[in-house]
């Protein structure tokens, strides 16, 4: 997914309204991320992240933010789903739930 720099403020407002929290850290060499926890019976089961890369800071880049989606299980074992595809976060949330329901028997 790509976000044009001119649309970044509106995107951040919308994603924050959906319950995502912004973090400015160097996770997977990104510029910033948004994360949200998902629950089952009041227990955290996985989190979804949007890892954001600002391509405008490079000479060869243009004015957009590249986004990878990630679903990370909150368990002792590391089971992740990472997707780089031009879909909306709502679609990835459905994909992540399907992934969790399929993989939870292996946890």
TIBA-721810 format. One record per residue: residue number from 0; residue in one letter; x, y, z of N, C-alpha, C, CB in turn. Coordinates in Angstrom, 2 decimals. Glycine has a CB too. Layout:
<pts>
   seq   type      n.px      n.py      n.pz     ca.px     ca.py     ca.pz      c.px      c.py      c.pz     cb.px     cb.py     cb.pz
   NUM      A         X         Y         Z         X         Y         Z         X         Y         Z         X         Y         Z
...
</pts>
This chain:
<pts>
   seq   type      n.px      n.py      n.pz     ca.px     ca.py     ca.pz      c.px      c.py      c.pz     cb.px     cb.py     cb.pz
     0      X      0.84     -1.17      0.00      0.00      0.00      0.00      0.89      1.23      0.00     -0.96      0.00      1.21
     1      X      0.42      2.27     -0.61      1.13      3.54     -0.62      0.22      4.65     -0.11      1.64      3.86     -2.04
     2      X      0.83      5.58      0.60      0.13      6.77      1.06      0.89      7.97      0.50      0.02      6.84      2.63
     3      X      0.21      8.84     -0.20      0.85     10.05     -0.69      1.13     10.96      0.51     -0.04     10.77     -1.77
     4      X      2.27     11.65      0.50      2.62     12.51      1.62      1.53     13.54      1.92      3.93     13.22      1.33
     5      X      0.89     14.05      0.88     -0.16     15.05      1.07     -1.37     14.47      1.81     -0.60     15.60     -0.28
     6      X     -1.52     13.13      1.82     -2.65     12.48      2.48     -2.29     11.88      3.83     -3.20     11.39      1.58
     7      X     -1.05     12.04      4.27     -0.58     11.37      5.47     -1.33     11.82      6.73      0.90     11.63      5.65
     8      X     -1.58     13.09      6.87     -2.27     13.59      8.07     -3.67     13.00      8.18     -2.34     15.13      8.03
     9      X     -4.40     12.96      7.08     -5.75     12.38      7.09     -5.69     10.88      7.38     -6.45     12.64      5.73
    10      X     -4.71     10.19      6.79     -4.54      8.76      7.03     -4.28      8.50      8.52     -3.38      8.21      6.19
    11      X     -3.38      9.27      9.12     -3.05      9.11     10.53     -4.28      9.32     11.41     -1.94     10.08     10.94
    12      X     -5.09     10.32     11.10     -6.30     10.59     11.87     -7.28      9.41     11.77     -6.98     11.88     11.37
    13      X     -7.46      8.89     10.56     -8.38      7.78     10.36     -7.92      6.51     11.07     -8.55      7.50      8.87
    14      X     -6.64      6.20     10.98     -6.11      4.97     11.56     -6.09      5.06     13.08     -4.69      4.69     11.02
    15      X     -5.85      6.25     13.60     -5.89      6.46     15.05     -7.32      6.28     15.57     -5.36      7.88     15.42
    16      X     -8.29      6.76     14.80     -9.69      6.59     15.17    -10.08      5.11     15.22    -10.59      7.33     14.18
    17      X     -9.40      4.28     14.43     -9.66      2.84     14.42     -8.98      2.11     15.57     -9.20      2.24     13.10
    18      X     -8.21      2.84     16.39     -7.58      2.23     17.56     -6.11      1.92     17.42     -8.29      1.00     17.88
    19      X     -5.50      2.33     16.31     -4.07      2.09     16.11     -3.27      3.20     16.79     -3.73      2.03     14.59
    20      X     -2.11      2.82     17.33     -1.22      3.75     18.01      0.06      3.90     17.19     -0.90      3.27     19.45
    21      X      0.50      5.14     17.02      1.70      5.41     16.24      2.95      5.28     17.12      1.63      6.81     15.60
    22      X      3.98      4.65     16.55      5.28      4.52     17.21      6.36      4.99     16.25      5.55      3.05     17.65
    23      X      7.29      5.77     16.77      8.43      6.23     15.98      9.67      5.49     16.47      8.63      7.79     16.10
    24      X      9.89      4.33     15.89     11.04      3.52     16.25     11.58      2.84     15.00     10.67      2.46     17.33
    25      X     12.77      2.33     15.09     13.40      1.68     13.95     13.08      0.19     13.96     14.94      1.90     13.96
    26      X     11.88     -0.14     13.60     11.45     -1.54     13.51     11.53     -1.96     12.06     10.01     -1.74     14.09
    27      X     12.34     -2.95     11.76     12.56     -3.42     10.39     12.97     -2.25      9.47     11.29     -4.10      9.84
    28      X     13.79     -1.37      9.98     14.32     -0.22      9.23     13.23      0.73      8.72     15.13     -0.72      8.06
    29      X     12.10      0.75      9.40     11.00      1.62      8.99     11.17      3.00      9.63      9.63      1.01      9.39
    30      X     10.36      3.94      9.17     10.37      5.29      9.71      9.40      5.44     10.88     10.03      6.30      8.62
    31      X      8.27      4.75     10.81      7.30      4.73     11.90      6.33      3.58     11.64      6.54      6.09     12.02
    32      X      5.55      3.27     12.69      4.59      2.17     12.59      3.31      2.56     13.32      5.17      0.86     13.17
    33      X      2.26      1.81     13.02      1.00      1.86     13.76      0.69      0.44     14.20     -0.17      2.46     12.88
    34      X      0.30      0.27     15.48      0.02     -1.05     16.02     -1.31     -1.04     16.79      1.16     -1.52     16.95
    35      X     -1.98     -2.20     16.74     -3.24     -2.38     17.47     -3.32     -3.83     17.94     -4.48     -2.02     16.57
    36      X     -3.72     -4.03     19.20     -3.90     -5.38     19.75     -5.32     -5.86     19.50     -3.58     -5.40     21.26
    37      X     -5.45     -7.17     19.31     -6.74     -7.81     19.13     -6.90     -8.86     20.24     -6.87     -8.45     17.71
    38      X     -8.14     -9.04     20.70     -8.41     -9.84     21.90     -9.39    -10.96     21.62     -8.95     -8.95     23.00
    39      X     -9.28    -12.00     22.46    -10.26    -13.09     22.49    -10.52    -13.36     23.96     -9.76    -14.38     21.72
    40      X    -11.75    -13.17     24.42    -12.09    -13.35     25.84    -11.18    -12.53     26.75    -12.01    -14.83     26.22
    41      X    -11.00    -11.28     26.44    -10.18    -10.33     27.21     -8.69    -10.68     27.24    -10.70    -10.27     28.62
    42      X     -8.25    -11.61     26.42     -6.84    -11.97     26.34     -6.26    -11.48     25.00     -6.65    -13.52     26.49
    43      X     -5.11    -10.81     25.07     -4.45    -10.38     23.84     -4.01    -11.62     23.06     -3.23     -9.45     24.14
    44      X     -4.42    -11.70     21.79     -4.06    -12.88     21.00     -3.10    -12.55     19.85     -5.31    -13.53     20.44
    45      X     -3.27    -11.38     19.26     -2.33    -10.95     18.21     -2.41     -9.44     18.07     -2.64    -11.65     16.86
    46      X     -1.43     -8.93     17.39     -1.45     -7.50     17.07     -1.22     -7.32     15.58     -0.39     -6.72     17.89
    47      X     -1.78     -6.24     15.08     -1.58     -5.88     13.68     -0.76     -4.60     13.64     -2.94     -5.69     12.92
    48      X      0.22     -4.61     12.76      1.06     -3.44     12.58      1.09     -3.00     11.13      2.46     -3.72     13.07
    49      X      1.26     -1.72     10.96      1.51     -1.14      9.64      2.90     -0.50      9.72      0.39     -0.08      9.23
    50      X      3.84     -1.08      9.02      5.21     -0.60      9.02      5.37      0.36      7.85      6.24     -1.78      8.93
    51      X      5.77      1.60      8.14      5.74      2.67      7.15      7.15      3.13      6.79      4.92      3.85      7.68
    52      X      7.38      3.28      5.50      8.67      3.67      4.96      8.50      4.95      4.13      9.29      2.53      4.09
    53      X      9.20      6.00      4.53      9.12      7.30      3.85     10.13      7.35      2.71      9.37      8.47      4.85
    54      X      9.65      7.16      1.50     10.54      7.14      0.33     10.96      8.53     -0.12      9.86      6.43     -0.81
    55      X     10.29      9.56      0.37     10.63     10.92     -0.06     11.99     11.38      0.46      9.56     11.89      0.39
    56      X     12.52     10.71      1.46     13.81     11.14      2.03     15.01     10.69      1.21     13.94     10.61      3.44
    57      X     14.77      9.89      0.18     15.85      9.43     -0.68     15.86     10.21     -1.99     15.71      7.92     -0.95
    58      X     17.04     10.40     -2.55     17.15     11.12     -3.82     16.33     10.45     -4.92     18.62     11.20     -4.25
    59      X     16.33      9.13     -4.93     15.62      8.39     -5.98     14.14      8.20     -5.66     16.27      7.04     -6.19
    60      X     13.73      8.57     -4.46     12.35      8.33     -4.02     11.38      9.37     -4.53     12.29      8.29     -2.53
    61      X     10.13      9.09     -4.31      9.10     10.07     -4.64      8.28     10.37     -3.39      8.18      9.56     -5.79
    62      X      7.23     11.12     -3.53      6.48     11.63     -2.37      5.41     10.66     -1.90      5.85     12.95     -2.70
    63      X      5.85      9.50     -1.42      4.88      8.57     -0.86      5.49      7.79      0.30      4.39      7.60     -1.94
    64      X      4.60      7.21      1.09      4.95      6.33      2.19      4.55      4.92      1.77      4.24      6.77      3.54
    65      X      5.49      4.00      1.80      5.19      2.59      1.54      4.78      1.92      2.84      6.41      1.88      0.91
    66      X      3.79      1.03      2.77      3.26      0.38      3.97      3.25     -1.13      3.78      1.83      0.89      4.30
    67      X      3.81     -1.85      4.77      3.68     -3.30      4.87      2.76     -3.59      6.05      5.08     -4.01      5.04
    68      X      1.92     -4.59      5.90      1.04     -5.03      6.99      1.67     -6.23      7.69     -0.38     -5.37      6.47
    69      X      1.45     -6.32      8.99      1.99     -7.44      9.73      0.99     -7.88     10.80      3.34     -7.08     10.37
    70      X      0.82     -9.19     10.93      0.06     -9.78     12.01      1.04    -10.61     12.83     -1.14    -10.66     11.48
    71      X      1.16    -10.29     14.12      2.11    -10.96     14.99      1.36    -11.57     16.17      3.22     -9.97     15.49
    72      X      1.46    -12.89     16.30      0.81    -13.56     17.43      1.51    -13.17     18.72      0.83    -15.09     17.25
    73      X      0.74    -12.99     19.77      1.29    -12.64     21.08      1.36    -13.90     21.93      0.42    -11.53     21.78
    74      X      2.34    -14.69     21.63      2.52    -15.99     22.23      4.01    -16.19     22.41      1.88    -17.13     21.37
    75      X      4.39    -17.24     23.08      5.81    -17.50     23.27      6.50    -17.87     21.96      6.00    -18.61     24.29
    76      X      5.76    -18.46     21.04      6.32    -18.79     19.73      6.11    -17.63     18.78      5.68    -20.06     19.15
    77      X      7.00    -17.49     17.83      6.90    -16.39     16.87      6.22    -16.89     15.60      8.30    -15.80     16.55
    78      X      5.00    -16.45     15.38      4.26    -16.76     14.17      3.75    -15.44     13.61      3.07    -17.78     14.44
    79      X      4.20    -15.07     12.43      3.86    -13.78     11.82      3.31    -13.96     10.42      5.08    -12.86     11.79
    80      X      2.56    -12.99     10.00      2.10    -12.86      8.62      2.48    -11.46      8.18      0.54    -13.13      8.49
    81      X      3.25    -11.35      7.11      3.64    -10.04      6.58      3.16     -9.96      5.14      5.20     -9.81      6.67
    82      X      2.46     -8.86      4.83      1.87     -8.69      3.50      2.22     -7.31      2.98      0.33     -8.89      3.54
    83      X      2.73     -7.28      1.77      2.97     -6.03      1.06      2.08     -6.05     -0.18      4.50     -5.85      0.68
    84      X      0.90     -5.50     -0.04     -0.11     -5.56     -1.10     -0.97     -4.31     -1.01     -0.98     -6.85     -0.98
    85      X     -1.49     -3.88     -2.10     -2.31     -2.67     -2.14     -3.75     -2.99     -1.72     -2.28     -2.05     -3.55
    86      X     -3.92     -3.18     -0.40     -5.24     -3.43      0.16     -5.47     -2.45      1.31     -5.38     -4.92      0.65
    87      X     -6.70     -2.34      1.74     -7.04     -1.47      2.87     -6.80     -2.22      4.17     -8.52     -0.99      2.78
    88      X     -6.61     -1.46      5.25     -6.37     -2.07      6.56     -7.55     -2.94      6.98     -6.11     -0.99      7.61
    89      X     -8.76     -2.56      6.63     -9.93     -3.36      6.98     -9.84     -4.75      6.34    -11.22     -2.65      6.53
    90      X     -9.33     -4.82      5.12     -9.16     -6.11      4.45     -8.08     -6.94      5.13     -8.81     -5.91      2.96
    91      X     -7.01     -6.27      5.54     -5.94     -7.00      6.22     -6.41     -7.49      7.59     -4.69     -6.13      6.37
    92      X     -7.25     -6.74      8.28     -7.77     -7.20      9.57     -8.54     -8.51      9.40     -8.68     -6.13     10.20
    93      X     -9.30     -8.64      8.32    -10.02     -9.89      8.03     -9.03    -11.00      7.72    -11.01     -9.69      6.84
    94      X     -8.02    -10.69      6.92     -6.98    -11.65      6.57     -6.25    -12.13      7.83     -5.98    -11.03      5.57
    95      X     -5.95    -11.21      8.74     -5.23    -11.55      9.97     -6.08    -12.46     10.86     -4.84    -10.28     10.74
    96      X     -7.37    -12.17     10.97     -8.26    -13.02     11.76     -8.34    -14.43     11.17     -9.67    -12.40     11.85
    97      X     -8.45    -14.52      9.86     -8.45    -15.83      9.19     -7.13    -16.57      9.46     -8.68    -15.67      7.68
    98      X     -6.02    -15.84      9.38     -4.71    -16.42      9.64     -4.63    -16.94     11.08     -3.60    -15.38      9.39
    99      X     -5.08    -16.13     12.03     -5.07    -16.55     13.43     -5.93    -17.80     13.63     -5.58    -15.41     14.33
   100      X     -7.14    -17.79     13.10     -8.04    -18.94     13.28     -7.47    -20.22     12.66     -9.40    -18.64     12.67
   101      X     -6.75    -20.07     11.57     -6.12    -21.23     10.92     -4.91    -21.73     11.71     -5.71    -20.89      9.49
   102      X     -4.11    -20.81     12.23     -2.84    -21.19     12.85     -2.92    -21.45     14.35     -1.84    -20.13     12.61
   103      X     -3.99    -21.05     15.03     -4.02    -21.16     16.48     -3.92    -22.60     16.98     -5.28    -20.53     17.01
   104      X     -4.26    -23.55     16.16     -4.11    -24.96     16.59     -2.65    -25.37     16.73     -4.81    -25.90     15.60
   105      X     -1.73    -24.55     16.15     -0.31    -24.85     16.24      0.37    -24.14     17.41      0.38    -24.48     14.94
   106      X     -0.38    -23.32     18.12      0.20    -22.56     19.23      0.26    -23.42     20.48     -0.63    -21.28     19.51
</pts>
